[in-house]
Amino acid sequence: NTDWSVLFNAQIDLINYDAYEYRETIFYYPDDLKRFFVNGGSIAAGIVPSSEKVVDSSVQELAANWKDFLARAAAAGISTGAQNWIVTPSCGLGSRTPAQARRAMELLKELPVAVEQ
C-alpha cells in the first residue's frame, strides 16, 4: 500500500491513482486527504480499468464503482465536490490495443450520464 500521507503533504496539485483496483486505499489517510483538498489539490481517480478488464466492463458497473467511491469519501468526511475529483482511466493506455484504448475512452465519456441515472 502507498503511504498516501507523503503524497498528500507534498507540494503537488494533482495525484492520479488506480481507483479501479485500489479504490479504498486513498481513504486510509482521511485527515491528510482533507488537508490536500483544502490546499487546492485534486485527485484523478482512475475508475475506468486500463487493463484487459476494460473489454468486459460496462458503464453501469463503473457508475456503481464511482458511486461506491464517493460514498466511501462521504463516510470518511471527505468532500465529494466535483472540484476535488477528476475521473480517468486507471493507468496509461499505451500498452493496450487501439480497440481497448478506444473502449476505455468510450466508457469514460459515458460515465457521467450513467452516474446521474
C-alpha positions as CSV (number, residue, x, y, z in Angstrom):
1,N,0.0,0.0,0.0
2,T,1.1,3.5,-0.7
3,D,1.7,5.8,2.2
4,W,-0.7,8.4,0.9
5,S,0.2,10.9,3.6
6,V,3.6,11.5,2.0
7,L,1.9,12.5,-1.3
8,F,-0.9,14.4,0.3
9,N,1.6,16.6,2.2
10,A,3.9,17.1,-0.8
11,Q,3.6,20.4,-2.6
12,I,1.7,19.0,-5.6
13,D,-1.6,19.8,-7.2
14,L,-2.8,16.6,-8.7
15,I,-2.5,12.9,-7.7
16,N,-3.5,10.2,-10.2
17,Y,-4.1,6.7,-8.9
18,D,-5.7,3.4,-9.8
19,A,-9.2,3.7,-8.2
20,Y,-10.5,0.7,-10.1
21,E,-8.3,-1.9,-8.4
22,Y,-7.4,0.1,-5.2
23,R,-10.4,2.2,-4.5
24,E,-10.3,2.2,-0.8
25,T,-6.6,2.9,-0.2
26,I,-6.8,6.6,-0.7
27,F,-9.2,6.9,2.3
28,Y,-6.7,5.3,4.7
29,Y,-5.4,8.9,5.5
30,P,-8.6,11.0,5.6
31,D,-7.1,13.9,7.6
32,D,-4.2,14.2,5.1
33,L,-6.6,14.0,2.2
34,K,-8.9,16.7,3.6
35,R,-5.8,18.9,4.1
36,F,-4.7,18.2,0.5
37,F,-8.1,19.4,-0.8
38,V,-8.0,22.5,1.4
39,N,-4.7,23.3,-0.1
40,G,-6.1,23.2,-3.6
41,G,-5.2,19.6,-4.5
42,S,-7.2,17.4,-6.8
43,I,-7.4,13.6,-7.2
44,A,-7.5,12.0,-10.6
45,A,-9.3,8.8,-9.7
46,G,-8.7,6.1,-12.3
47,I,-12.1,4.4,-12.1
48,V,-12.1,3.0,-15.6
49,P,-9.8,0.0,-16.0
50,S,-6.9,0.2,-18.3
51,S,-6.2,-3.5,-18.3
52,E,-7.8,-6.2,-20.3
53,K,-10.8,-5.9,-17.9
54,V,-11.9,-2.9,-20.0
55,V,-13.3,-5.1,-22.7
56,D,-15.7,-6.8,-20.2
57,S,-16.6,-3.6,-18.2
58,S,-19.9,-1.9,-18.5
59,V,-20.7,1.7,-17.9
60,Q,-23.3,0.6,-15.3
61,E,-20.6,-1.3,-13.4
62,L,-18.2,1.6,-13.5
63,A,-21.0,4.0,-12.4
64,A,-21.7,1.8,-9.4
65,N,-18.0,1.7,-8.6
66,W,-17.8,5.5,-8.8
67,K,-20.9,5.9,-6.6
68,D,-19.3,3.5,-4.1
69,F,-16.1,5.6,-4.3
70,L,-18.0,8.8,-3.5
71,A,-19.9,7.0,-0.7
72,R,-16.5,6.0,0.9
73,A,-15.3,9.6,0.6
74,A,-18.5,10.9,2.3
75,A,-18.3,8.3,5.0
76,A,-14.8,9.4,5.8
77,G,-16.0,13.0,5.9
78,I,-14.2,13.9,2.7
79,S,-15.7,16.4,0.2
80,T,-17.2,14.8,-2.8
81,G,-17.4,18.1,-4.7
82,A,-16.5,18.0,-8.4
83,Q,-13.7,20.5,-7.9
84,N,-11.7,17.8,-6.0
85,W,-12.1,14.8,-8.3
86,I,-11.2,14.0,-11.9
87,V,-12.3,10.7,-13.3
88,T,-9.7,9.0,-15.6
89,P,-8.6,5.6,-16.8
90,S,-6.8,3.7,-14.0
91,C,-3.4,4.0,-15.8
92,G,-2.0,4.8,-19.2
93,L,-3.5,3.2,-22.2
94,G,-0.3,2.9,-24.3
95,S,0.1,-0.8,-23.7
96,R,-3.5,-1.5,-24.8
97,T,-4.7,-2.3,-28.3
98,P,-6.3,0.5,-30.1
99,A,-9.7,-1.2,-29.6
100,Q,-9.1,-1.5,-25.8
101,A,-8.0,2.1,-25.5
102,R,-11.0,3.3,-27.5
103,R,-13.3,1.2,-25.3
104,A,-11.7,2.8,-22.1
105,M,-12.3,6.3,-23.5
106,E,-15.9,5.5,-24.5
107,L,-16.6,4.2,-21.0
108,L,-15.1,7.3,-19.6
109,K,-17.2,9.5,-21.8
110,E,-20.4,7.6,-20.9
111,L,-19.7,7.5,-17.2
112,P,-21.2,10.9,-16.1
113,V,-24.5,10.2,-17.7
114,A,-24.7,6.7,-16.1
115,V,-23.8,8.1,-12.7
116,E,-26.7,10.5,-12.9
117,Q,-29.2,7.8,-13.6
